[in-house]
Amino acid sequence: MIHEKFRTSFKSSISHIEKIPDISVDVKLLLQESYTLSDQDWAESKIQTKLCIYYFEWKEFTKNMLYTRSVIDYLKQFMPFNSVYYRYVHSNTCYNWHVDKMQTCLHIPLVTNEGCKFVYDDAVFSMPADGSVYIVNNGKHHSFMNGGTQSRLHITMDIF
């Protein structure tokens, strides 16, 4: 019963990061569709480059991203998120210590490396790009670092 496990995991108190049980996505297909977005207007900073593909509705340029849209639409059945982003975190960068206004979000890792770590006061997490989907508690002080030589890419879904 995948749906019930998903709901149970979300309704529980998430201390840091939890892998959602029994959900797996095709990372290669998600990546392949992400490559079609190279000509879009990505927002860039010193730490990350991001692109919004869904904000209350699908952006027009995603109309041919059938697999990506199906994955997000499937997850949206269970999670009340309003926005979806591709987020590259550049190599050899680190976020400051912070709390996000969106206390919970979902992550689908697409590209990562051993130097990518999500850091809390008392815990450090890695999220492999193995098809898993993760619930992340952003309501606790945390940081993220990419100490590797390659940019990390995740699809993130913010829950308002």
N, C-alpha and C positions, 0 to 999 in steps of 0.2 A: 504494500500500500504506500506507494511513493508520496502521494498527496498528503496523507496523514503524518508521515514522518517529517515532511517539509514543514507543515504547519506546527507540529510539536516543537521542532527545532527553533522556529522563529519565535514562538510564544514564550519559550523558556528565556531565562535571563542569560544573556550572552556575556560571558566575562571578558573575552578578548576577541578571538576569531574561531569560528566553527565551520567545518566542512559540512555542507548540506548532504545528508545521507541519500544514497540511491539516485543521485542526479549526475549525469555525465554528458558533456557536450563534445562535439568534434572540433578540437582546437585548430586543426589544419584547415578545415573549411571556413571557420570564423576568420582565421588569418588571411586566407585567400580573398575573402570578401572585403577585409579591411584594406587590402592593397589597392582596391578600386577608388579609395578616397584620397589619394595623394594630391589631387588637384583642388581639394577643398581648402577653406580658410581656417587652418589650425591656429589656435591661440598658443603662443610660445612664451615661456619665461625661462629664467636661468635653470630652474629645477625640472620643469615639465613642459610637455606639449600636449594639448588636449583638443578634442573635437566633440561637440555635442551632436548626437545623431537622433535623439528623442527628447523633446521637451513638451510634455502633455500630448504630443502627437509626433508621428514620424516625420523627419525632415525629408523633403522631396528627393534629395540626392540618394536616399536609401532604398528607393523603389525596387531596384534590382538585387538587393541584398536579402534574398529570400530566406536563407538559412539563419542569418543573424536575426532577422525580424521574427522568425518562428521561435527561436530560443528566448528572446526577450519577451515576446508575447506569452509564451508558456510560463515564464517566471512571474510575469505580471499578474497572472491568475491568482497568485498566492501572496504577493508582496505589493504594497501600495506605493511604489516608487513613481516619481514624476519625471525623472531625467536619466538619460543614459549617455555616457561619455566613453570615448577611447582616451586613455591616459598613458602617454609615454613618460616615464621618469628617467631622466638622463643619467648616464653613467657617472660615477664619482660625485653624487649629489646627496643631500640629506635635507629633509624638511625640518623646520623648527619644532619645538615641543609645543603641542597645541591640542585643543578640543574642537571638533567640527560641529557646526550647528545641526547638521543631519546626523543624528546619533547612531543610526544604523544604515549600513549600505551593503550591497552585494558586490563581489568581485569575481570576474572570470579571468584568470591569468592566461595570457596568450604567448608572451615571451618573457622569460625571466632568467636569472643566473644565480649562482651561489651567494653573491654579495647583496642580494635583495632581502632586506629584513624589515618587518613591521615590529616596532619596539614599544613596549609598555613599561611601566615602573618595574614590574616583577616578571616580565615574560618577553620572549623574542620568538617571532614566527616567520616561517617561509611559506610561500604558497606556490607550489610547483605548477607548471603549465601542463597539467596532465588530464584536463577535461573536467576538473572539479569546479564547483561553484561554492563560494564562501560567504558567510554572513560575518560582517566586521563591526565591532563596537567602536564607533568613533566618538562616543560620549565620554570616554576616559582619556586622560592625557596620553598622548602617543606621538610617535614620529615614524618616519619611513626613511630608509637609506638604501641607496643603490651603490654599493661599493665595487660593483663589477665593471667590466669594460664595455658592456652592451646595454643599451636602453631597455628598460622593462616596459612591457605593454600589457595593460589590463583593460577590460571593459568593466566600467563601474556603473552601478545603478543606485541613485540616491533616493532614500525614503524620507519623505517629509512628514 
